[in-house]
Amino acid sequence: MNAGLATDVSLYEAWSLGAQWVSAAAAVLAVFVAAVFGWLTLVNNRRSKDTQERATLIAATDEQDAPPSLRASRDETNGARLTIRHDSGEHWQIVNEGPATCIIDDVAGLTALDKKRLTTVAAEPGSLNPGEAKEFILVSRLTQTGPANIVVSFRVEPGGSLLRQVLLVPAP
């Protein structure tokens, strides 16, 4: 009878040990799930902040009293018209589709996220003749996806006034 009692105690101990392991694994899994949801919340907050920043800038540039630093009028540009064209992957091009040459002074992101995503701009500053393009790289990763806006600062003649144009880079 003692032998049977020892077997029953060992079985009871084994089940207790198994329950402890299951509890420990559940605690580790709960911490992992909390960490994942915390990271997703952080990413979502960053996107929300960037979206709010874009909405504020769009609202400011759509009104009559828009800051002149963000939009260049047709008279000022002398016909220079800059657009964005997708090249391949994360490579994009700023294309001068107007009849006038423009001198690119600077290319920068509009929002904090855009500035972070814009990694490389080829040969700054430089002259951009009609039909020519200037390449830049805009990274798109899990936490940095979607469309972007870049601000191109340029002049239509050497020593002329500095003009700025905001260009939309669509999501690839």
N, C-alpha and C positions, 0 to 999 in steps of 0.2 A: 504494500500500500504506500510505502514511502517512495518507491520508484515512480508511481503514478502521480503523486503529489509533486515531485520534483519536475516532472514533465509539464504538469499544469502550470506551475510557477514560471517555468522557462517560456512557455507559450504566452502567458500573460505579460512577461517582461518583453518578449519580442513584439507583441502588439503595442505595448507602451512606447517602445523605442521607435516603431514605425510611425506612430502618431506624432511623436516629437519631430521626426524627419519631415513629415508632411506639413506640420506647423511651421518649421523653419523654411521650407521651400515656399510656402505660401507667403511668408513675410518677405522673402527676397523678391518674389514675383510682384508683390504689392509695391515695394520700393522701386522696382524697374518700371512698372506701369506709371507710377507717380512721376518718375523722372522723364519718361516719354511725353506725358501730357504737359509737364512743365515746359519742356523744350518746344512743343507745338504751340503753347500759349505765347511763349516769347517770340517765336517766328511770326505768329499772327499779329501780335502787338506791333512788331516792326513794320509789317505790311500795312496795317491800319494807319500808323503814323505817316508812312510814305504816301498813302492814298489821301489822307487829310491834307498833307503838304501840297500835293498836286491839285486838289480841289481848291485850296486857297489861292494858289497861283493862277489857276484857270479863271476863277472868279475875278481876280484882280486884273487880268489881261483882257477880259471880255467887256469890261465897263468902259465908258467914254474917257474916264480919267485914268486909263491904264498907264503903268509906269513905262516911259519911253525906252527904258533900258532893256525891256524884254521884246519889243517889237520894232522892226524897222519898216518905215513906209516905202512904198514903191518909188517915190521921188528921191528919197535918200539913197536907195540901193542902185540907182541908175540902171535898173533892169536886171541886176544880178538876182538869180533865184536859186536858192539852195534846197535840195531835197535829199532824202535818205534812200539808199538802195541796198538790198541784201546781197552780199557777195557769196559767202559759204560759211556754214557753221556759225561761229561767233564773230565772223568778219563782216563788217558793214562798210559802206562808202558814202561820203558826203559828195554829192554831185552838183556841179554848177550847171543848171539847165537854162540860165538866162544868157543874153547876148553880151554881157559885160564881164570883164575879168574882175575877180575879187581877191583880196589878199587876206588869207586866214591868219588871224593873230592868236586865237585860242579856241580850244574845244574843251568843254567841261560838262559834267552832269548837272541837271537842274536841281534835283533833290539830293539828299544825303545818300540814298540808295543808288541813285544814278551815278553819283560821283564814285561810289565804291565799285560799281559794275564796269565803269569805263576804265579800262586798264591801259590801253596803248593807242596813241594817235600818231600816225606816221608823219614824219618830217614837219614838225611845227616850227615856226610859222611858214607859210608858203603861198605862192601865187596859184590861183585856181582859174585857169582859162575856161571859156565856155566849152561844155562837154567833158571836161576833165573831172576826175574824182580823187578824193583823199580817203585813204583807208583808216579805219579804227576798229578796235576790238571791244565788244561789249559782252561780258560774261553772263551766262545764264545758268544758274545752278538751282538746286532744290529750294534754297531759301531766298534766291535772288532771281525769280523768274518774272515773266510778263513784259509788257511794253515799258519803254524808258523815254525820257526826254533829254536831249542834249542842247546846250547853248553854244552857238557858234558866234564868236566875236570876229568881225572882219571889217575891212575898209575897201572902198571901191576905187580909191586912188591913193598912191603913196602919200603919207602925211595927212590924209583926209580924216574926217571924223570916224570914230569907232562905232560901228553898228553891231547890234546883237539880234540874233534870230533863234527862236526856240523851235527845234525840229523833233517830231515824234519818231521814235524807233519802234516799229511794231513788234509784237511778240513773234518769234520765228515759228 
